[in-house]
Amino acid sequence: MLIITLFLLAGLAEIGGGYLIWLWLRDGKPFYYGIAGGVALALYGVIATFQSFPSFGRVYAAYGGVFIILSVLWGWGVDRKTPDTYDLIGAVICLIGVSVMLLPSRG
């Protein structure tokens, strides 16, 4: 359960931070959006270090798949952009890929 929680927290920090910087630079929001986004992105980097997996590369690759899924959900919930069939198929493929990387025991 801790692993899933860390993936979700890191994903929200990464996507939320990027989104705040996007709003600042692309949508003309005040500079403190960018500062808050930078803090959130730094938190993302810290949260990821709490994962128990021994391999940096494997953890970050798995985060990539999880972030794709969270990004689709973010776009749907925050940006109000309904994912199409290809978005959903791609997210499922990523979830399968993350599962293949993380679930097997490799002693």
N, C-alpha and C positions, 0 to 999 in steps of 0.2 A: 504493500500500500504506500510506503514511503517513496518508493521509486516513482510510482505514478504521480503522487503529489508533487515531487520535485520536478518531473517533466512538465506538469501543468503550470506550476509557479514560474519556472524558467521560461516557458512558452509565453505566458501572459506578460512577463517582464520584457521579453524580446520583442514581441509583436506590439505591445502597448508603447514601448519606448520608440520603436521605429515609427509607429503611427503618430506619436506626439511630434517627432521631428518632421515628419511629412507635413503635418498640419502647420507647423511653424514656417517651414521653407516653401511649401507649395501653396498653402491656403492663406498665408499672411497672418497667422495667429501671432500673439505676442511672444517675445524671446523666451519667456519663462516656460513655454511649451517645450522648446528645444532643450532647455536645462533639465526639466523634468524627464524628458525623453532620454537624455544622456545618463541621468541617474538610474533610470529603469534599465537601460542597456548594461550599465555597470553591475547592477544587481543580478541581471541574467548571468553574467559571467561568474559571479560568486556562487549563485544558487547551484549552478551546474557542477561545481566542485564537490558538492555534498553527495553526489551519486557514488554508489559503492562499486561500480564497475572499474576494473583495473586499467582499462585501455581508454585513453583520451579520445583516440580516433573513433572507436566504436561508440562511445557515448555521444559524441557530437554528430556522428552519422545518424544515430537513432533519433537524436533531437531534431535533426533535419526533417525526418519523416513525420514526427509528431507535430512540428511547427507547420508543415504543409497542411495537415488536418486542422490545426487550430486557426491557421490563416483563413482557410475556407469558412470556418465557423465565425471568425471575427468579421469577415466581409459580409456574411449573412446577417449577423446580429447587430454590428455596429454601423457598417456602411449601407446596410439594407440592400445588398446585392445578392440576389438568390442564386445559389450555385446551380449550374446546369448539369446535365448528365455526365459530361466529360470531367467536370470538377469533382463530382462524387466518385466516379470510377477511379480517377487519379488518386484521390484520398484513400480509397480502399486499397489500391495497389501499394501505396506508401505504408499503410498500417500493416499489410502483409509483410512487406520488406522489413519493417522495424521488428516485427515478431520473429522473423527468421533470424535476425541478427542477435536479438537479446534473449530469447527463450531457451534455446538449447544449452544444456550444461556442457562446458568445454574443458572442465578440469584443468 
